[in-house]
Amino acid sequence: MDRNNEVIQTHPVVGWDISTVDVYDAMMIRLHYLSSMDQPQEDALVDRTLWLTTDVARQLINILEAGIAKIESSESLSIILCNCHRIKGDRSGGHRTR
């Protein structure tokens, strides 16, 4: 199968349950998600219970933070490029003069 043409079905996460399991130095997590875009959030499905060691939880945190930073830097770049494009077409350097 050609991975470029592969459709990956996704479900938006709308909540979670997290608790610690001190005996095992671990955490348990259950994700709440929507199976369709028109499903009300209060009818979210609850996934199976997963457990993470503290090491895996730290790795997950680092990956999520890196992903957020990448998304936010892309958004900032888009805003900067959009503003530069608008200013570039304005001969006053972006400032209106009378």
C-alpha distances in whole Angstrom, upper triangle without the diagonal:
4,6,9,8,7,11,13,16,19,22,25,28,31,33,33,36,37,39,40,41,44,44,41,41,38,36,35,33,31,30,30,28,28,25,26,27,30,31,34,34,37,35,32,30,31,28,29,31,30,32,32,34,36,34,31,33,34,31,29,32,32,28,29,32,30,28,31,32,29,29,33,33,31,33,36,35,34,37,39,37,38,42,42,41,43,46,45,46,50,52,54,52,51,54,56,60,63
4,5,6,6,10,12,16,19,22,25,27,31,33,34,36,37,40,41,42,44,45,42,41,38,37,36,33,32,30,31,28,28,26,26,27,30,31,34,34,37,35,32,31,32,29,30,32,31,33,33,35,36,34,31,33,33,30,29,31,31,27,28,30,28,26,29,30,27,27,31,31,28,30,33,32,31,34,36,34,35,39,39,37,40,43,42,43,46,49,51,48,47,51,53,56,59
4,5,5,8,10,14,16,20,22,24,28,30,30,33,33,36,37,38,41,42,38,38,35,34,32,30,29,27,28,25,25,23,24,25,28,29,32,31,34,33,30,28,29,26,27,29,28,30,29,32,33,31,28,29,30,26,25,28,27,23,24,27,24,22,25,26,23,23,27,27,25,27,30,29,28,32,33,31,32,36,36,35,38,41,40,41,44,47,49,46,45,48,51,54,57
4,6,8,11,14,16,20,22,24,28,30,31,34,35,38,39,40,43,44,41,40,37,35,34,32,30,28,29,26,25,24,24,24,28,29,32,31,35,33,30,29,30,28,29,32,30,32,31,34,35,33,29,30,31,28,26,28,27,24,24,27,24,21,24,26,22,22,25,26,23,25,28,26,25,29,30,29,29,33,33,32,35,37,37,38,41,44,45,43,42,45,47,51,54
4,6,10,13,15,19,21,24,28,30,31,34,35,39,40,41,44,45,42,41,38,36,35,32,31,28,28,25,24,22,22,22,26,27,30,30,33,32,29,28,29,27,29,32,30,33,33,35,36,35,31,32,33,30,28,30,30,26,26,29,27,24,26,28,25,24,27,28,25,26,30,29,27,30,32,30,31,35,35,34,36,39,38,39,42,45,47,45,43,47,49,52,55
4,6,10,12,16,19,22,25,27,28,31,32,35,37,38,41,42,39,38,35,33,31,29,27,25,25,22,21,19,19,21,24,25,28,28,31,29,26,25,26,24,25,28,27,29,29,32,34,32,28,29,31,27,25,28,28,24,24,27,25,22,25,27,24,23,27,28,25,27,30,29,28,31,33,32,32,36,36,35,38,40,40,41,44,47,49,46,45,48,50,54,56
4,6,9,13,16,19,22,24,26,29,30,33,35,36,40,41,38,37,34,32,30,27,25,22,22,19,18,16,16,17,20,21,24,24,27,25,23,22,23,21,23,26,25,28,28,31,33,32,28,28,30,27,25,27,27,23,23,26,25,21,23,26,23,22,26,27,24,25,29,28,27,30,32,31,31,35,36,34,36,39,39,40,43,46,48,45,44,47,49,52,55
4,6,10,13,15,19,21,22,25,26,30,31,33,36,37,34,34,30,28,26,23,21,18,19,16,15,13,14,15,19,19,22,22,25,23,20,19,20,18,20,22,22,24,25,28,29,28,24,25,26,24,21,23,24,20,20,23,22,19,21,24,22,20,24,25,23,24,28,28,26,29,32,31,31,34,36,35,37,40,40,41,43,47,48,45,43,47,48,52,55
4,7,10,13,16,19,20,23,25,28,30,32,35,36,33,33,29,27,25,21,19,16,16,13,12,10,10,12,15,16,19,18,21,19,16,15,17,15,18,21,20,24,24,28,29,29,25,25,27,25,21,24,25,21,20,24,23,20,21,25,23,21,24,26,24,25,28,29,27,30,33,32,32,35,37,36,38,41,41,42,44,48,49,46,44,47,49,53,55
4,7,9,13,15,17,20,22,25,27,29,32,34,31,31,27,24,22,19,17,13,13,10,9,8,9,10,14,14,16,16,19,17,14,13,15,14,16,19,19,21,22,25,27,26,23,22,24,22,19,21,22,19,17,21,21,17,18,22,20,18,22,24,22,22,26,27,25,28,31,30,30,33,35,34,36,39,40,40,43,46,47,44,42,45,47,51,53
4,6,9,12,14,17,19,23,25,27,31,32,30,30,26,23,20,17,14,11,10,6,6,6,7,8,12,11,13,12,15,13,10,10,12,11,14,17,17,20,21,25,26,26,23,21,24,22,19,20,22,19,17,20,21,18,19,22,21,19,22,25,23,23,26,28,26,28,31,31,31,34,36,36,37,40,41,42,43,47,48,45,43,45,47,51,53
4,6,9,12,15,18,21,24,27,30,32,30,29,25,22,20,16,14,10,9,6,6,8,9,8,11,11,12,10,13,13,10,11,12,12,16,17,18,20,21,24,25,25,22,20,22,21,18,18,21,18,15,18,19,16,16,20,19,17,19,22,21,20,24,26,24,26,29,29,29,31,34,34,35,37,39,40,41,45,45,43,40,42,44,48,51
4,6,8,12,14,18,20,23,26,28,26,25,22,18,16,13,10,7,6,4,7,10,11,11,14,12,12,10,12,12,9,9,10,10,13,15,15,17,18,21,22,23,20,18,20,19,15,16,19,17,14,17,19,16,15,19,20,17,19,23,22,21,25,27,26,27,30,31,30,33,35,36,36,39,40,42,43,46,47,44,41,44,45,49,52
4,7,11,14,17,21,23,26,29,27,26,23,19,17,13,11,8,6,5,7,11,12,12,13,11,10,7,9,10,7,9,10,12,15,16,17,19,20,23,23,25,22,19,21,21,18,18,21,19,16,18,21,18,17,21,21,19,20,24,24,22,25,28,27,27,31,32,31,33,36,36,37,39,41,42,43,47,47,44,41,43,45,49,51
4,7,10,14,17,20,23,25,24,23,20,16,14,10,9,6,5,7,10,13,15,15,17,14,13,9,10,11,9,10,9,11,13,13,14,16,17,20,21,22,20,17,19,20,16,16,20,19,16,18,21,19,18,21,23,21,22,25,25,24,27,30,29,30,33,34,34,35,38,39,39,41,43,45,46,49,49,46,43,45,47,51,53
4,6,10,13,16,19,22,20,20,16,12,10,7,5,4,5,9,12,15,18,18,20,17,16,12,13,13,10,10,8,9,11,10,11,13,14,17,17,20,17,14,17,18,15,15,18,18,15,18,21,19,18,22,24,22,23,27,27,26,29,31,31,32,35,36,36,38,40,41,42,44,46,47,48,52,51,49,46,48,50,54,56
4,7,10,13,16,19,18,17,14,10,8,6,5,7,8,12,15,18,21,21,23,20,18,15,14,15,13,12,9,10,11,9,10,11,13,16,16,19,17,14,17,19,16,16,20,20,17,20,23,22,21,25,26,25,26,29,30,30,32,35,35,35,38,40,40,41,44,45,45,47,49,51,52,55,54,52,49,51,53,57,59
4,7,10,13,16,15,14,11,7,6,4,7,9,11,15,18,21,24,24,26,23,22,18,18,19,16,16,12,12,12,9,10,9,10,13,13,16,14,11,14,16,14,14,18,18,16,18,21,21,21,24,26,25,26,29,30,30,32,34,35,36,38,40,40,42,44,45,46,48,50,51,52,55,55,52,49,51,54,57,60
4,7,9,12,12,11,9,6,5,7,9,12,14,18,22,24,27,28,29,26,25,22,21,22,19,18,15,15,14,11,11,9,10,12,12,16,15,12,15,17,16,16,19,20,19,21,24,24,24,26,29,28,29,32,33,33,35,38,38,39,41,43,43,45,47,48,49,51,53,55,55,59,58,55,52,54,57,60,63
4,6,9,9,8,6,4,6,9,12,15,18,21,25,27,30,31,33,30,29,25,25,25,23,22,18,18,16,12,12,9,9,10,10,13,13,11,14,17,16,16,19,20,20,21,24,25,25,27,29,30,30,33,35,35,36,39,40,40,42,44,45,46,48,50,51,52,54,56,57,60,59,56,54,56,58,62,65
4,6,6,6,5,5,7,11,14,17,20,23,27,29,32,34,35,32,31,28,27,27,25,23,20,19,16,13,12,9,10,9,10,14,14,13,16,18,18,18,21,23,22,24,27,27,28,30,32,32,33,36,37,38,39,42,43,44,46,47,48,50,52,53,54,56,57,59,60,63,63,60,57,59,62,65,68
4,5,5,6,8,10,14,17,20,23,27,30,32,36,37,39,36,35,31,30,31,28,27,23,22,20,16,15,12,12,10,10,14,15,14,16,19,19,19,22,24,24,25,28,29,29,31,33,34,35,37,39,39,41,43,44,45,47,49,50,51,53,55,56,57,59,61,62,64,64,61,58,60,63,66,69
4,6,8,10,12,16,19,22,25,29,32,34,37,39,41,37,37,33,33,33,30,28,25,23,21,17,16,13,13,11,12,15,17,16,18,21,21,22,24,26,26,28,30,31,32,34,36,37,38,40,42,42,44,46,47,48,50,52,53,54,56,57,59,60,62,64,65,68,67,64,62,64,66,70,73
4,5,8,10,14,17,21,24,27,31,32,36,37,39,36,36,32,32,32,29,27,23,22,19,15,13,10,10,8,10,12,13,13,16,18,18,19,22,23,24,25,28,29,30,32,33,34,35,37,39,40,42,43,45,46,48,49,50,52,54,55,57,58,59,62,63,65,65,62,60,62,65,68,71
4,7,10,14,17,20,23,26,30,32,35,36,39,36,35,32,32,32,29,27,24,22,20,16,14,10,9,6,7,10,11,11,13,15,16,17,19,21,21,23,25,26,27,29,31,32,33,35,36,37,39,41,42,43,45,47,48,49,51,52,54,55,56,59,60,63,62,59,57,59,62,65,68
4,7,10,14,16,20,23,27,28,31,33,35,32,32,28,28,28,25,24,20,18,16,13,10,7,6,4,6,9,9,8,11,13,13,14,17,18,19,20,23,24,24,27,28,29,30,32,34,35,36,38,40,41,43,44,45,47,48,50,51,53,54,57,58,60,60,57,55,57,60,63,66
4,7,10,13,16,19,23,25,28,29,31,29,28,25,25,25,22,20,17,15,14,10,8,5,5,6,7,10,10,8,11,13,12,13,16,17,17,19,21,22,22,25,27,27,28,31,32,33,34,36,37,38,40,42,43,45,46,48,49,51,52,54,55,58,58,55,52,55,57,61,64
4,7,10,13,17,20,22,25,27,29,26,25,22,22,22,19,17,13,12,10,7,6,4,6,9,11,13,12,10,14,15,13,15,18,18,18,20,23,22,23,26,27,27,29,31,32,33,35,37,38,39,41,43,43,45,47,48,49,51,53,54,56,59,58,55,53,55,58,61,64
4,7,10,13,17,19,22,23,25,22,22,19,19,19,15,14,10,9,8,6,5,6,8,11,12,15,12,10,14,15,12,13,17,17,15,18,21,20,20,24,25,25,26,29,30,30,32,34,35,36,38,40,40,42,44,45,46,48,50,51,53,56,55,53,50,52,55,58,61
4,7,10,13,15,19,20,22,19,18,16,15,15,12,10,7,6,6,5,6,9,11,15,16,18,15,14,17,18,15,16,19,19,17,20,22,21,21,25,26,25,27,30,30,30,32,35,35,36,38,40,40,42,44,45,46,48,49,51,52,56,55,53,50,52,54,58,61
4,6,10,12,15,17,18,16,16,13,14,13,10,8,6,5,8,8,9,12,13,17,18,19,16,14,18,18,14,15,19,17,15,18,21,19,19,23,23,22,24,27,27,27,30,32,31,33,35,36,36,39,41,41,42,45,46,48,49,52,52,50,47,49,51,55,58
4,7,10,13,14,15,12,12,9,10,9,6,5,4,6,10,11,12,15,17,20,21,23,20,18,21,21,17,18,21,20,17,20,23,21,20,24,25,23,25,28,28,27,30,32,31,32,35,37,36,38,41,41,42,44,46,47,48,52,52,49,47,49,50,54,57
4,7,9,10,12,10,10,8,10,9,5,5,6,8,11,13,15,18,19,23,24,25,22,20,23,22,18,19,22,20,18,21,23,20,20,24,24,22,24,27,26,25,29,31,30,31,34,35,34,36,39,39,40,42,44,45,46,50,50,48,45,47,49,53,55
4,5,7,9,6,8,7,9,8,5,6,9,10,14,17,18,21,23,26,27,29,25,23,26,25,22,23,25,23,20,23,25,22,22,25,25,23,25,28,27,26,29,31,29,31,34,34,34,36,39,38,39,42,43,44,46,49,50,47,45,47,48,52,54
4,7,9,7,10,10,12,10,8,7,10,11,14,17,19,22,24,28,29,30,27,25,28,27,23,25,27,25,22,26,27,24,24,27,27,24,27,30,28,28,31,33,31,33,36,36,35,38,40,40,41,44,45,45,47,51,51,49,46,49,50,54,56
4,5,5,9,10,13,11,10,10,14,15,18,21,23,26,27,31,32,33,29,28,30,29,26,27,29,26,24,27,28,24,24,28,27,24,27,30,28,27,30,32,30,31,35,34,33,36,39,38,38,42,43,43,45,49,49,47,44,47,48,52,54
4,6,8,10,13,12,11,13,16,17,21,23,25,28,29,32,33,34,30,29,31,30,26,27,29,26,23,26,27,23,23,26,26,22,24,27,26,24,28,29,27,28,32,32,30,33,36,35,35,38,40,40,42,45,46,44,41,43,45,48,50
4,6,9,12,10,11,13,17,19,22,25,27,30,31,35,36,37,33,31,34,33,29,30,32,29,27,29,30,27,26,29,29,26,27,31,29,27,31,32,30,31,34,34,33,35,38,37,37,40,42,42,43,47,48,46,43,45,46,50,52
4,6,8,7,7,10,13,16,19,22,24,27,29,32,33,35,31,29,32,31,28,28,31,29,26,28,30,27,26,30,29,26,28,31,30,28,32,34,32,32,36,36,35,37,40,40,40,43,44,45,46,50,50,48,45,47,48,52,54
4,5,5,7,10,13,16,20,22,24,27,29,32,33,35,32,29,32,32,28,28,31,29,26,28,30,27,26,30,30,27,28,31,30,29,32,34,32,32,36,37,35,37,40,40,40,43,45,45,46,50,50,48,45,47,48,51,53
4,5,5,9,11,14,18,19,21,24,26,29,30,31,28,26,28,28,25,25,27,26,23,25,27,24,23,27,27,25,26,29,29,27,30,32,31,31,35,35,34,36,39,39,39,42,44,44,45,49,49,47,44,46,47,50,53
4,6,9,11,14,18,19,22,24,26,29,30,32,29,27,29,30,26,26,29,28,25,27,30,27,26,30,31,28,29,32,32,30,33,36,34,34,38,39,38,40,43,43,43,45,47,48,49,53,52,50,47,49,50,53,56
4,6,9,13,16,18,21,24,26,29,31,32,29,27,30,30,27,27,30,29,26,28,31,28,27,31,31,29,30,34,33,32,35,37,35,36,39,40,39,41,44,44,44,47,49,49,50,54,54,52,49,51,52,56,58
4,7,10,13,15,17,20,22,26,27,29,26,24,27,27,23,24,27,25,22,25,27,25,24,28,28,26,27,31,30,29,32,34,33,34,37,38,37,39,42,42,42,45,47,48,49,53,53,50,47,49,51,55,57
4,6,10,12,15,18,21,24,26,27,24,23,26,26,22,23,26,25,22,25,27,25,25,29,29,27,29,32,31,31,34,36,35,36,39,40,39,42,44,44,45,47,49,50,51,55,55,53,50,52,54,57,60
4,7,9,11,15,17,21,23,24,21,20,23,23,20,21,24,23,21,24,26,24,24,28,29,27,29,32,32,31,34,36,36,37,40,41,40,42,45,45,46,49,50,51,53,56,56,54,51,53,55,59,61
4,7,9,12,15,19,21,22,19,18,21,21,18,20,23,21,20,23,25,23,23,27,27,26,28,31,31,31,34,36,35,37,40,40,40,43,45,45,46,49,50,51,53,56,56,54,51,54,56,59,62
4,6,10,13,17,19,21,18,17,21,21,18,20,23,22,21,24,26,24,25,29,29,28,31,33,33,34,36,38,38,39,42,43,43,45,48,48,49,51,53,54,56,59,59,57,54,57,59,62,65
4,7,10,14,16,18,15,14,18,19,16,18,21,21,20,23,25,24,25,28,29,28,30,33,33,34,36,38,38,40,42,43,44,46,48,49,50,52,53,55,56,60,60,57,54,57,59,62,65
4,7,10,13,14,12,11,15,15,13,16,19,18,17,21,22,22,23,26,27,27,29,31,32,32,35,37,37,38,41,42,42,45,46,47,49,51,52,54,55,58,58,55,53,56,58,62,65
4,7,10,12,9,9,13,14,12,14,17,17,17,20,22,22,23,26,27,27,29,31,32,33,35,37,38,39,41,43,43,45,47,48,50,51,53,55,56,59,59,56,54,56,59,62,65
4,6,8,6,6,9,10,9,12,14,14,15,17,19,20,21,23,25,25,27,29,30,31,33,35,36,37,39,40,42,43,45,46,48,49,51,53,54,57,57,54,52,54,57,60,63
4,5,5,6,9,10,11,12,14,15,16,18,20,21,22,24,26,27,28,30,32,33,34,36,37,39,40,42,43,45,46,48,50,51,52,54,56,58,58,55,53,55,58,61,65
4,6,5,6,9,10,10,12,14,15,16,18,20,21,22,24,26,27,28,30,31,33,34,36,37,39,40,42,43,45,46,48,49,50,53,54,56,56,53,51,53,56,59,63
4,5,5,6,9,10,11,12,14,15,17,18,20,21,23,25,26,27,29,30,32,33,35,36,37,39,41,42,43,45,47,48,49,52,53,55,55,51,50,52,55,59,62
4,5,5,6,9,10,10,12,14,15,16,18,20,21,23,24,26,27,29,30,31,33,35,36,37,39,41,42,43,45,46,47,50,51,54,54,50,49,51,54,58,61
4,5,5,6,9,10,11,12,14,15,16,18,20,21,22,24,26,27,28,30,32,33,34,36,37,39,40,42,43,45,46,48,50,52,52,49,47,49,52,55,59
4,5,5,6,9,10,11,12,14,15,16,18,20,21,22,24,26,27,28,30,31,33,34,36,37,39,40,42,43,44,47,48,50,50,47,45,47,50,54,57
4,5,5,6,9,10,11,12,14,15,17,18,20,21,23,24,26,27,29,30,31,33,35,36,37,39,41,42,43,45,47,49,49,46,44,47,50,53,56
4,5,5,6,9,10,11,12,14,15,16,18,20,21,22,24,26,27,29,30,31,33,35,36,37,39,40,42,44,45,48,48,45,43,45,48,52,55
4,6,5,6,9,10,10,12,14,15,16,18,20,21,22,24,26,27,28,30,31,33,34,36,37,39,40,42,44,46,46,43,41,43,46,49,53
4,5,5,6,9,10,10,12,14,15,16,18,20,21,22,24,26,27,28,30,31,33,34,36,37,38,41,42,44,44,41,39,42,45,48,51
4,5,5,6,9,10,11,12,14,15,17,18,20,21,23,24,26,27,29,30,31,33,35,36,37,39,41,43,44,40,39,41,44,48,51
4,5,5,6,9,10,11,12,14,15,16,18,20,21,23,24,26,27,29,30,31,33,35,36,38,39,42,42,39,37,39,42,46,49
4,5,5,6,9,10,10,12,14,15,16,18,20,21,22,24,25,27,28,30,32,33,34,36,38,40,40,36,35,37,40,43,47
4,5,5,6,9,10,10,12,14,15,16,18,20,21,22,24,26,27,28,30,31,32,35,36,39,39,35,34,36,39,43,46
4,5,5,6,9,10,11,12,14,15,17,18,20,21,22,24,26,27,29,30,31,34,35,38,38,35,33,36,39,42,45
4,5,5,6,8,10,10,12,14,15,16,18,20,21,22,24,26,27,28,30,32,33,36,36,33,31,33,36,40,43
4,6,5,6,8,10,10,12,14,15,16,18,20,21,22,24,26,27,28,30,32,34,34,31,29,31,34,38,41
4,6,5,6,9,10,10,12,14,15,16,18,20,21,22,24,26,26,29,30,33,33,30,28,31,34,38,41
4,6,5,6,9,10,11,12,14,15,16,18,20,21,23,24,25,28,29,32,32,29,27,30,33,36,40
4,5,5,6,9,10,11,12,14,15,17,18,20,21,22,24,26,27,30,30,27,25,27,30,34,37
4,5,5,6,9,10,10,12,14,15,16,18,20,21,22,25,26,28,28,25,23,26,29,33,36
4,5,5,6,9,10,10,12,14,15,16,18,20,21,23,25,27,28,25,23,26,29,32,36
4,5,5,6,9,10,10,12,14,15,17,18,20,22,23,26,26,23,21,24,27,30,33
4,5,5,6,9,10,11,12,14,15,16,18,20,21,24,24,21,19,22,24,28,31
4,5,5,6,8,10,10,12,14,15,16,19,20,23,23,20,18,21,24,28,31
4,5,5,6,9,10,10,12,14,15,17,19,22,22,19,18,21,23,27,30
4,6,5,6,9,10,11,12,14,16,17,20,20,17,15,18,20,24,27
4,5,5,6,9,10,10,12,14,15,18,18,15,13,16,19,23,26
4,5,5,6,9,10,10,13,14,17,18,15,14,17,20,23,27
4,6,5,6,9,10,11,13,16,17,15,13,16,18,22,25
4,5,5,6,8,10,11,14,14,11,9,12,15,18,22
4,5,5,6,9,10,12,13,10,9,13,15,19,22
4,6,5,7,9,12,13,11,10,14,16,19,22
4,5,6,7,10,11,10,8,11,13,16,19
4,5,5,8,8,6,5,9,11,14,17
4,5,7,9,7,8,11,13,16,19
4,6,9,9,9,12,13,15,18
4,6,6,6,8,9,11,14
4,5,7,9,9,10,13
4,5,5,6,7,10
4,6,8,10,14
4,7,10,13
4,6,10
4,7
4
